[in-house]
């Protein structure tokens, strides 16, 4: 068990180093096992997948528990406008609650454009779980802990960078046409960074 934990820690260290090098997170003060809240993950997702775009003051949130004084307000409002985040039936986002791994996966899948695919695969939760596995979003991530910690959040965002670009179109018989471009991942398409194997 000790050897496994040491290997896992070293493995995530590579991802954390990479994310730090491209400005996604700061290693200073990074605590790998700290809890990640729903609001905190929204900030991480907006900073990573949308180049830090936070529409402060430009968008408003329909969530009854989100207000402009909150640190996560811009990120949550922006992601809500893109239909990446949704609240519960009472209209709350619960920004201070620790986010579950499946809810973080759902947000990332929506942000990457695979939501229609996940709905076709069965929706919440099984459809998102299946799509996450198929696109390698949850590769080397354990589902044993249902709550997200900062180390796993970093790994999830790292994996998201290498997910192939996807486009959907609707056919006449309401079938969905899925087009995956394996030559372009999120990192190349949206950040202009191409990695070459040496």
N, C-alpha and C positions, 0 to 999 in steps of 0.2 A: 504493500500500500504506500509506503514512504517513497519508493522508487517511482511509482506512477505519479504521485503528486509532484515530485521534483521534475519529471519529464513534462507534465502538463504545464507547470509554471514556466519552464524554459520555452516550451512551444508558444505559449501566449506572449512571452516576452518579445518574440520576433514580430508578431502582429502589432503589439503596442509600440514597439520601436518604429515600425513602418508608418503607422497612423500618426505618431508624433512627428516624423520627418516630413509629412505632407501637411502638417498643421491641423489635423483633426482633433487631437487631444494633446494635452501637456503631460509629460511624465512627472513633472514636479507636483507633488502632492497626490499623485495617482495611487489609490488604494485598491488593489485588485479584487478584494473580496467585499467591498462596500456595496450596500444595497443601491439599486437604481430605481428612482421613482418614475412614474409615468410622465411627469413634467420634465424630469431630467433626461429621459430617453428622447422625448420630443425635441429637446434642444440639441442633443447629440445627432439625431437624425437630420434635422434641418441644417446643422453645421456641416455634416458630412456629405449628404446627398444633394443638398441644394446650395453648396458653397457659402454657407453662413447667412443665407438670405433669411432675414426675419423682418416681416412687414410690420414693423412697430408703428402703430397708429394708423396704418393704411387699411388694415382689416380688423374686423371685430369678431369676437367669438360668441357663438350661441350658447356655450356652456355656462351654466349658472354659477359654477365655482371657479371660473377663470376671469380675472380682471387685469386692467392695464398696469397695476402696481406689481404684478408677479414677474419674476425673472423669465418664466416660461411663456409669458403671454404672446410675444411675437411669434415664437416657434409654433405654439399650439394653434394660434389663429391662422398662420400661414398653411400649416399642414391640414387644418380643418377645411380651408378653402380648396385644397387639392384633393379632398376626400381620403386623405391618408390616415387621419385619426377620426374616430367617432366616439361618442360618449355612451352612457348607458341609457336605459329607458326613462330615467328621471331627469335626463338632460345634463348630467354631470360628467366631467372628465376625470375627477379624482386625481389631480396632479401630484399630491403628496403620498399617494399609495405606491407601494413597491410594485413595479410592473412584472407580470409573469412572462416567462420565456415565449409562450405561444402568442401573447398579445404583442410583444416586441417583433416577433417573426411576421405577424399579420401586418404591422405597420411597415416593415421593410418591404414585404412583398407588394403591398399597395404602392409604395414609393417607387419601386422598380418597374411597375407597370404590369405585374403578373396577377392582379386581382381577379380579372375575368377568368383566367385559367384556374385559379384556386376555387372560384365559385363553381365552375364546371366540374371540378374534381370532388365536390361535396361541401364546399363552404367551410364555415367555422365549426370545428377545429380541424377535422380530418383533411379537408381539401387543402388548407394552408400547410399542414404538416407534410402532406404528400408532395406538394409543389416545392416546398423548401428543400426536401430531400432530393427531388429530381434536378433542381437547379444548383445543388451543392451549397445552398445558403447555410445549412446547419451542419456542414461537414466538420467533423471533429468537435462537435458540441454535444455535450451529454444532456439528455432530457430528464436525467435523474432528479435534478433540482428544478422545480417548477417556477421558482422566482429568479429573476435576473440579477446578477452581480456585475460590477463594472468590468471585470476581466472578460466575462462572457459577452457582454455588450460590445466590447472592443473587437472580439473575435467575430461576432455577428456582422458588425459594420465592415470589418476587413473582408469577410467573405462576400459581402454585397458588392464590393468594388469589382469583383471578378465574375459577376453574373452576366451572362450574354444579354445583349440588347434584344428586346422583343417588340413586335408590333402585331396588333390584332386588326382584323377586318371582318365584317359580317357578310355572309353569303346570303343568297336569295331565300334559302330555306331556314333562315335564322341560325344556321350553324356558324361557329366561330372558326375563322382561319387564323392559325397561329404561325407567325413567321419569326424564327429565332436566328439572329445573326451571330454565329459563333466567332466571327472574326473581330467583333467589337464587344468589349465588355463596358461596364459602367465607367470604369477608370479612364478608358481611352475615349469613349464617346462624350462624356460630360466634363472631364478634367483635362483632356488632352495629354494624358500620361500613358505611354505604351511601355510595357516591360518586355525585355528581351532576355531569353535564357542564354546564359554564357556557356 
